[in-house]
Amino acid sequence: MVENVIWPAYLDASLSRADGRRVSEELAVDEPSVDEIAKAVQQIGYDATIERDKAYSREPWAQRGRVVVRGAEDSTKNDLVQAVAAYVVAIRE
């Protein structure tokens, strides 16, 4: 089974692409949480596991956690991250 990891940094509006953001500024949000990301992953239809004690390699001082996504074999990681970002934006509205 394929596992993809989504870090909050991928969706963080305060980060640049060079710092780890993977979505456009329109889909980025301020301080995304692993709970929001996991909820968005479940809305898309995949299984999500939250690992709260993990730190993104580009910001090892901040243990914001990560979300492990299972069952997303049919989509690329970029497509998955884009869809999750769109759902997180929708959740916040």
C-alpha distances in whole Angstrom, upper triangle without the diagonal:
4,6,10,13,16,19,23,24,23,25,28,31,33,31,31,29,30,29,26,26,24,25,29,31,32,28,28,30,32,30,26,25,22,23,24,20,18,21,20,16,17,20,17,15,12,12,13,14,17,18,22,23,21,24,23,24,27,28,28,31,29,26,25,22,18,16,12,10,7,7,9,8,11,13,14,14,18,18,16,18,21,20,20,23,25,24,25,28,29,28,31,33
4,7,10,13,17,20,21,19,21,25,28,30,27,28,25,26,26,22,22,20,22,25,28,28,25,25,27,29,27,24,23,20,21,22,18,17,19,18,15,16,19,16,15,11,11,12,13,16,17,20,22,20,21,20,21,24,25,25,28,26,24,23,20,16,14,10,8,6,6,7,6,10,11,11,11,14,15,13,15,18,17,17,20,22,22,23,26,26,26,29,31
4,7,10,13,16,18,16,19,21,25,27,25,25,23,24,23,19,20,18,20,23,26,26,23,23,24,26,24,21,19,16,18,19,15,14,17,16,13,14,17,15,14,11,10,10,10,13,13,17,18,16,18,17,18,20,22,22,25,23,20,19,16,12,10,6,6,5,7,7,8,12,12,11,10,13,14,12,13,16,16,15,18,20,20,20,23,24,24,26,29
4,7,10,13,15,13,15,18,21,23,21,22,19,20,19,16,16,14,16,20,22,23,19,19,20,22,21,18,17,14,16,16,13,12,15,14,11,14,16,14,14,11,11,10,11,12,13,16,17,15,16,14,16,18,19,20,22,20,18,17,14,10,8,6,5,7,9,8,9,12,10,9,7,10,12,9,10,13,13,12,15,17,17,17,20,22,21,23,26
4,6,10,11,10,13,15,19,20,18,19,17,18,17,13,14,13,15,19,21,22,18,17,18,19,17,15,14,11,14,14,11,11,14,14,11,14,16,15,16,12,12,9,10,10,10,13,14,11,12,10,13,15,16,16,19,17,15,13,10,7,6,5,6,9,12,11,13,15,13,12,9,11,13,10,9,13,14,12,14,17,17,16,19,21,20,22,25
4,7,8,7,9,12,15,17,15,16,15,16,15,11,11,10,12,16,17,18,15,14,14,16,14,11,11,9,12,11,8,9,12,11,10,13,15,14,15,13,12,10,10,10,11,12,14,11,12,10,13,14,14,15,18,15,14,11,9,6,5,6,7,11,14,12,15,16,14,12,9,10,12,9,7,11,12,9,10,14,14,13,16,18,17,18,21
4,5,6,8,9,13,14,12,14,14,15,12,9,9,10,12,15,16,18,15,13,13,14,11,9,9,8,11,12,9,11,14,13,12,16,17,17,18,16,15,12,12,10,10,11,12,9,9,7,10,11,11,12,14,12,10,8,7,5,6,9,11,14,17,16,18,20,17,16,12,13,15,12,10,13,14,11,11,15,15,13,16,18,18,18,21
4,5,6,6,10,11,10,13,13,15,12,9,9,10,11,14,14,16,13,10,10,10,8,6,6,6,10,9,8,10,13,12,13,16,17,17,19,17,17,14,14,11,12,11,13,11,10,8,12,12,11,13,14,11,10,7,8,7,8,12,13,17,20,18,21,22,20,18,14,14,16,14,10,13,14,11,10,14,14,11,13,16,15,15,18
4,5,5,8,9,7,10,10,11,8,6,6,8,10,13,13,15,13,10,10,10,8,8,10,10,14,13,11,14,16,15,16,19,20,20,22,20,20,17,17,15,14,14,15,12,10,8,10,9,9,12,13,10,11,9,10,9,11,14,16,19,22,20,22,24,20,18,15,14,16,15,11,13,15,13,11,15,16,13,15,18,18,17,20
4,6,9,10,9,10,9,11,9,6,4,5,7,10,11,13,10,8,10,11,11,9,11,11,14,13,10,14,16,14,14,18,18,17,20,18,19,16,17,15,16,16,17,14,13,10,12,11,12,15,16,14,14,12,12,10,11,13,14,18,20,17,20,20,17,15,11,10,13,11,8,10,12,10,9,12,14,12,13,17,17,17,19
4,6,9,8,10,10,13,11,9,6,7,6,9,9,10,7,5,6,8,8,7,9,11,13,11,9,13,14,12,13,17,17,16,19,18,19,16,17,16,17,17,18,16,15,13,15,14,14,17,18,15,15,12,13,12,12,15,15,19,21,19,21,22,18,17,13,12,13,12,8,9,11,9,6,10,11,9,10,13,14,13,16
4,5,6,8,10,12,10,9,6,9,9,10,9,11,9,5,5,6,6,6,9,12,14,12,11,15,16,15,16,20,20,20,23,22,22,19,20,17,18,17,18,16,14,12,15,13,12,15,16,13,14,11,13,13,14,17,18,22,24,22,25,25,22,20,17,15,17,16,12,13,15,12,10,13,14,11,11,15,15,14,16
4,5,8,10,12,11,10,7,10,9,9,6,9,8,5,5,5,7,9,12,15,17,15,14,18,19,17,19,22,22,22,25,24,25,22,23,21,22,20,22,20,18,16,18,15,15,18,18,16,18,15,17,17,18,21,22,25,27,25,27,27,24,22,19,17,18,18,14,14,16,14,11,13,15,12,11,15,16,14,16
4,7,10,12,9,10,9,12,12,12,9,12,12,8,8,7,8,10,14,16,19,17,17,20,21,20,22,25,25,25,28,27,27,24,25,22,22,20,21,20,17,15,17,14,13,16,16,14,16,14,17,17,19,23,24,28,30,27,30,30,27,25,22,20,21,21,17,17,19,18,14,17,19,16,15,19,19,17,19
4,7,8,6,7,6,10,10,11,10,13,13,9,10,9,10,11,14,16,19,18,17,20,22,20,22,25,25,25,28,26,27,24,24,22,21,20,21,18,15,13,14,11,11,15,15,13,16,14,16,16,19,21,22,26,28,26,28,29,25,22,19,17,20,19,16,16,19,17,14,17,19,17,16,20,21,19,21
4,5,5,7,6,9,10,10,9,13,13,10,12,12,13,15,18,19,22,21,19,23,24,22,23,27,27,26,29,27,28,26,26,24,24,23,24,21,18,15,15,12,13,17,18,16,19,17,19,19,21,23,24,27,29,26,28,28,25,22,19,17,19,19,16,16,19,18,15,18,21,18,18,22,23,21,23
4,5,5,5,6,8,9,10,13,13,11,14,15,15,16,19,19,23,21,19,22,24,22,22,26,26,24,27,26,27,24,25,24,23,23,24,21,18,14,14,12,14,17,19,18,20,18,19,18,20,21,22,25,27,24,25,25,22,19,16,14,16,17,14,14,18,17,15,17,20,18,18,22,23,22,24
4,6,7,9,12,12,13,17,16,14,17,17,17,18,20,21,25,23,21,24,26,24,24,28,29,27,30,28,29,26,26,25,24,24,24,20,17,14,13,10,12,16,18,17,19,19,20,19,21,22,24,27,28,26,27,27,24,21,18,16,19,20,16,17,21,20,18,21,23,22,22,25,26,25,27
4,6,9,12,13,13,17,16,13,15,15,14,15,17,18,22,21,19,22,24,23,23,27,27,26,29,27,27,24,24,22,21,21,20,17,14,11,10,7,9,12,14,13,16,15,17,16,19,21,22,25,28,25,27,28,24,21,18,17,20,20,16,17,20,19,17,20,22,20,20,24,25,23,26
4,6,9,12,13,16,14,12,14,14,13,13,15,16,19,18,16,19,21,20,19,23,24,23,25,23,24,21,21,19,19,19,19,16,13,9,10,7,9,13,15,14,15,14,15,14,15,17,18,22,24,21,23,24,21,18,14,13,16,16,12,14,17,16,14,17,19,17,18,22,22,22,24
4,6,8,9,12,10,8,10,12,12,11,14,15,18,16,14,18,19,17,18,21,22,21,23,22,23,20,21,19,19,19,20,17,15,12,13,11,12,15,17,15,16,14,15,14,15,17,18,21,23,21,22,23,19,17,14,12,14,14,10,11,14,13,11,14,16,14,15,18,19,19,21
4,7,9,12,10,9,12,14,14,13,16,16,19,17,14,17,19,16,16,20,20,18,21,20,21,19,20,19,20,20,22,19,17,13,15,13,15,18,20,18,19,17,17,15,15,16,16,20,21,18,19,20,16,13,10,8,11,11,8,8,12,11,10,12,15,14,15,18,19,19,21
4,7,8,6,6,10,13,14,13,15,16,18,16,14,17,18,15,16,19,19,17,20,20,21,20,21,21,22,22,24,21,19,16,18,16,18,21,22,20,21,18,18,16,16,18,17,21,21,18,20,20,16,14,12,9,10,11,7,6,10,10,7,10,13,12,12,15,17,16,18
4,5,5,6,10,13,15,14,18,19,21,18,16,20,20,17,18,22,21,19,23,23,25,23,25,24,25,25,27,24,22,19,21,19,20,23,25,22,23,21,22,20,20,22,21,24,25,22,23,23,19,17,15,12,13,14,11,9,12,13,9,10,14,13,12,15,17,17,18
4,5,5,8,10,13,13,17,19,21,18,17,21,21,18,20,23,22,21,25,25,26,24,26,25,26,25,27,25,23,20,22,19,20,23,24,22,23,20,22,21,21,23,23,26,27,24,27,26,22,20,18,15,16,17,13,12,14,14,10,11,15,13,11,15,17,15,16
4,6,8,11,14,14,17,19,20,17,16,20,20,17,19,22,20,19,23,24,26,24,26,25,27,26,28,26,25,22,24,22,23,26,27,24,25,22,23,22,22,24,23,26,27,24,26,25,22,20,19,16,16,16,14,11,13,13,10,9,12,12,9,12,14,13,13
4,7,10,13,11,14,16,17,14,13,16,16,13,15,18,17,16,20,20,22,20,22,21,23,23,25,24,22,20,22,21,21,24,25,22,23,19,20,18,18,20,19,23,23,20,23,22,19,18,16,13,13,13,10,8,9,9,6,6,9,8,7,10,12,11,12
4,7,9,9,12,14,16,13,12,16,16,14,16,19,18,18,21,21,22,20,21,20,21,21,23,21,19,17,19,18,18,21,21,19,19,16,17,16,17,19,19,23,24,22,24,24,20,19,16,14,15,14,11,10,12,10,7,9,11,9,8,11,13,11,13
4,6,6,10,13,14,11,11,15,15,13,16,19,18,18,22,21,22,20,21,19,20,19,22,20,19,17,20,18,17,20,20,17,18,15,16,16,16,20,20,23,25,23,26,26,23,22,19,17,17,16,13,12,14,12,8,10,11,8,7,11,11,9,11
4,6,9,13,14,12,13,16,17,16,18,21,20,21,24,24,24,21,22,19,20,18,20,19,18,17,19,18,16,19,18,15,16,13,16,16,17,21,22,25,27,26,29,29,26,24,21,20,21,19,16,16,17,15,12,14,14,11,10,13,13,10,13
4,6,10,11,10,11,14,15,15,17,20,20,21,24,23,22,19,19,16,17,15,17,16,14,14,17,16,14,16,15,12,13,10,12,13,15,18,20,24,26,25,28,29,26,24,21,20,21,19,16,17,18,15,12,15,15,11,12,15,14,12,15
4,7,8,7,7,11,12,11,13,16,16,17,20,19,19,16,16,13,15,13,16,15,14,13,17,16,15,17,17,13,13,9,11,11,12,15,16,20,22,21,24,25,22,21,18,17,18,16,13,14,14,11,9,12,12,8,10,13,11,10,14
4,5,5,6,9,10,11,12,14,16,17,19,18,17,13,13,10,12,10,13,13,13,13,17,17,15,16,16,12,11,7,8,9,10,14,15,19,21,21,24,25,23,22,19,19,20,17,14,16,16,12,12,14,13,9,12,14,12,11,15
4,5,5,6,8,10,10,12,14,15,17,15,14,10,9,7,8,8,11,11,12,12,16,17,15,16,17,13,11,7,6,6,6,10,12,15,18,18,21,23,21,20,17,18,18,15,13,15,15,11,12,15,13,10,14,15,13,14,17
4,5,5,6,9,10,11,12,14,15,14,13,10,10,8,10,10,13,14,15,16,20,21,19,20,20,16,14,11,10,9,9,12,13,16,19,19,22,23,22,22,19,20,20,16,15,17,16,12,13,15,12,10,13,14,11,12,16
4,6,5,6,9,10,11,13,14,14,14,11,12,10,13,13,16,16,17,17,21,21,20,21,21,18,16,12,12,11,10,13,13,17,19,18,22,22,20,21,18,18,18,15,13,14,13,9,10,11,9,6,10,11,8,9,12
4,5,5,6,9,10,11,13,12,12,9,10,9,12,12,16,15,15,15,18,19,18,20,20,17,15,12,11,9,7,10,10,13,16,15,18,19,17,17,14,15,14,11,10,11,10,7,8,10,8,7,10,12,10,11,15
4,5,5,6,9,10,11,9,8,6,7,7,10,12,15,15,16,16,20,21,20,21,22,19,16,13,11,9,6,9,8,11,14,14,17,18,17,18,15,16,16,12,12,14,12,9,11,13,10,9,13,14,12,14,17
4,5,5,6,9,10,10,10,8,10,10,14,15,18,18,20,20,23,24,23,24,25,21,19,16,14,13,10,12,11,14,15,15,19,19,18,19,17,18,17,13,13,14,12,9,11,12,9,8,12,11,9,12,14
4,5,5,6,9,9,10,9,12,12,16,17,20,19,20,20,23,23,23,25,26,22,20,17,16,13,11,12,11,13,14,13,17,17,15,16,15,15,13,10,10,11,8,5,8,8,5,6,9,9,8,11,13
4,5,5,7,6,7,6,10,11,14,16,19,18,20,19,22,23,23,24,26,22,20,17,15,12,9,10,7,10,11,10,14,14,13,14,12,13,12,8,9,11,8,6,9,11,8,9,13,13,12,15,17
4,5,5,5,6,7,10,12,15,17,21,20,22,22,25,26,26,27,28,25,22,19,17,15,11,11,9,10,11,11,15,15,15,17,16,17,15,12,13,14,11,9,13,13,10,11,15,14,12,16,18
4,5,8,10,10,14,15,19,20,24,23,25,24,27,28,28,29,30,27,25,21,20,17,14,15,12,13,13,13,16,16,15,17,16,17,15,12,13,13,10,9,12,11,8,10,13,11,10,14,15
4,6,9,10,14,16,19,21,24,23,25,23,26,27,28,29,30,27,25,22,20,17,14,14,11,12,11,10,13,12,11,14,13,14,11,9,11,11,8,8,11,10,8,11,14,12,13,16,17
4,7,9,13,16,19,21,25,24,25,25,28,29,29,30,32,29,26,23,21,18,14,13,10,10,9,9,12,12,12,15,15,16,14,11,13,14,11,11,14,14,12,14,17,16,15,19,21
4,6,10,13,16,19,22,21,23,22,25,26,27,27,29,26,24,21,18,15,11,10,7,6,6,6,10,11,11,13,13,15,13,10,12,14,12,11,14,15,13,15,18,18,17,20,22
4,7,10,13,16,19,19,21,21,24,26,26,26,28,25,22,20,16,14,10,8,6,5,7,9,12,14,14,16,15,17,16,12,14,17,14,13,16,17,15,16,20,19,18,21,24
4,7,10,13,15,15,17,18,21,22,22,22,24,21,18,16,13,10,6,6,5,6,9,10,14,16,15,16,14,17,16,12,13,16,14,11,15,17,14,14,18,18,17,19,22
4,7,10,12,12,15,16,19,21,21,20,22,19,16,14,11,8,6,5,7,8,12,13,16,19,18,19,16,19,19,15,15,18,17,14,17,19,17,16,20,21,19,21,24
4,6,9,10,12,14,17,19,18,18,19,16,12,10,7,6,5,6,9,12,15,16,19,21,20,20,17,19,20,16,16,19,18,14,16,19,17,16,19,20,18,19,23
4,6,6,10,12,15,17,16,15,16,13,10,9,5,5,6,8,11,13,17,18,21,23,22,22,18,21,22,18,17,21,20,17,19,22,20,18,22,23,21,22,26
4,6,9,11,14,16,14,13,14,11,7,6,4,6,8,11,14,17,20,21,24,26,25,24,21,22,24,20,19,22,22,18,19,22,21,18,21,23,21,21,25
4,7,10,13,15,13,11,11,10,6,7,5,8,11,13,16,19,23,23,26,28,27,26,22,24,26,23,21,24,25,21,22,25,24,21,24,26,24,24,28
4,7,9,12,11,9,10,9,5,7,5,6,10,11,15,18,21,21,24,26,25,23,19,21,23,20,18,22,23,19,20,24,23,20,23,26,24,24,28
4,6,8,7,5,7,6,4,6,6,8,11,13,17,20,23,23,25,27,25,23,19,20,23,20,18,21,23,20,20,23,23,20,23,26,24,24,28
4,6,5,6,9,8,7,8,8,8,11,13,16,19,22,21,23,25,23,20,17,17,20,18,16,19,21,18,18,21,22,19,22,25,24,23,27
4,5,5,9,10,10,11,11,11,15,16,18,21,24,23,24,27,24,21,18,19,22,20,18,21,23,21,20,24,25,23,25,28,27,27,30
4,6,9,9,11,12,13,13,16,18,20,24,26,25,26,28,25,22,19,19,22,21,18,20,23,21,20,23,24,22,24,27,26,26,29
4,5,6,8,9,11,12,16,18,21,24,27,26,28,30,27,24,21,21,24,22,19,21,24,21,20,24,24,22,23,26,26,25,28
4,6,7,9,11,13,16,18,21,24,28,27,29,31,28,26,22,23,26,24,21,24,26,23,22,26,26,24,26,29,28,27,30
4,6,9,11,14,18,20,24,27,30,29,32,34,31,29,25,26,28,26,23,26,28,25,24,27,27,24,26,29,28,26,30
4,6,9,11,15,18,21,24,28,27,29,31,29,27,23,23,26,24,21,23,25,21,21,24,24,21,23,26,24,23,26
4,5,9,13,15,19,22,25,25,27,30,28,26,22,23,25,22,20,23,24,20,20,24,23,20,22,25,23,22,26
4,7,10,13,16,20,23,23,26,27,25,24,20,21,22,20,17,20,21,17,17,20,19,16,19,21,19,19,22
4,7,10,13,17,20,20,23,25,23,22,18,19,21,18,16,19,19,16,16,20,19,16,19,22,19,20,23
4,7,10,13,17,16,19,21,19,18,15,16,18,15,13,16,17,13,14,18,17,15,18,20,18,19,23
4,6,10,13,13,16,18,17,16,13,15,16,12,11,15,14,11,13,16,15,13,17,18,17,18,22
4,7,10,11,13,16,15,14,12,15,15,12,12,15,15,13,15,18,17,16,20,21,19,21,25
4,7,7,10,12,12,12,10,13,13,9,10,14,13,11,14,16,15,15,19,20,19,21,24
4,6,8,11,11,13,12,15,14,11,13,16,15,14,17,19,17,18,22,22,21,24,27
4,6,8,9,12,12,15,14,11,14,16,15,14,18,19,18,19,23,23,22,25,27
4,5,6,8,8,11,10,8,11,13,12,12,15,17,16,18,21,21,21,24,26
4,6,8,9,12,11,10,13,15,15,15,18,20,19,21,24,24,25,27,29
4,7,10,12,10,10,13,14,13,15,18,18,18,21,23,23,24,27,28
4,7,8,6,6,10,11,10,12,15,15,16,18,20,21,22,24,26
4,5,5,6,9,10,11,12,14,16,17,18,20,21,23,25,26
4,5,5,6,9,10,10,12,14,15,16,18,20,21,23,25
4,5,5,6,9,10,11,12,14,15,17,19,20,21,23
4,6,5,6,9,10,11,12,14,16,17,18,20,22
4,5,5,6,9,10,11,12,14,15,16,19,20
4,5,5,6,9,10,10,12,14,15,17,19
4,6,5,6,9,10,11,13,14,16,17
4,5,5,6,9,10,11,12,15,16
4,5,5,6,9,10,10,12,15
4,5,5,6,9,10,11,13
4,6,5,6,9,10,11
4,5,5,6,9,10
4,5,5,6,9
4,6,5,7
4,5,5
4,6
4
